[in-house]
């Protein structure tokens, strides 16, 4: 008896690739037609919709926003520094005051701050007492100090200054002599000091190089005196170095100025 099982013949097997090809081709045709139909048969809209879906599938790229800086506030133009009057020259418009200039308790007399013409209190008694104590201490060390010039009136200073101008000219005289009314000697607080029997060094730069001059420069502050016109401070004080000219200010201020190597102008910020 023959078997009843069906067998595929070789001809039937060759038909499957054709069937698969037809199905895939149909899909490739039907799908675009359906997609275009969904978009009202408009080809441009269909392509745009396809692009949007592709972009949606791609990971989004977040572009950070550039921070916006606030506008700069307008800057004020820097104000020019206020230039202090120079202590090394006279103010041509300066007038004699009615009362002396006093800064932190100190009477000031320099090229910027004149005294009243009639200021005439004579030699200051505290300054004289302090000098006498200093002279006594110096004598114990073998030096006999002499205050050869202390108080000068306006009229006396006027006479001296005019003599210096006649001799050396005004420009030169202004470097070593005060004009009348501008002299610290008129306060009665300044003492020109020298050593007895050594008059050749009085009112001379050489006094500072003598043993007596060196002694007083190192000890004057202990008695309330300062070297008023130190070497190297000419632009500050307005006058040439005078190793013999001392000003009484009191022990504590004198010690402070001596320690910090300050002039009266620097100490008072004039």
Secondary structure, DSSP 4 states (H G I P E B T S, - for coil): ---------HHHHTTHHHHHHHHHHHHHHHHHHHHHHHTTT-HHHHHHHHHHHHHHHSPP---PPPP-PPPPPPPPPPPPPPPPPPTTS--TT----SS-EEETTEEE-SSSSPPPTT----S-HHHHHHHHHHHHHHHHTT--EEEEE----HHHHHHHHHHHHHHH-HHHHHHHSPPTT--GGGGT-EEEEEETT-GGGTTSGGGGGSHHHHHHHHHGGGGTEEEEE-TT-HHHHSS--EEEEEEE--HHHHHHHHHTT--HHHHHT-
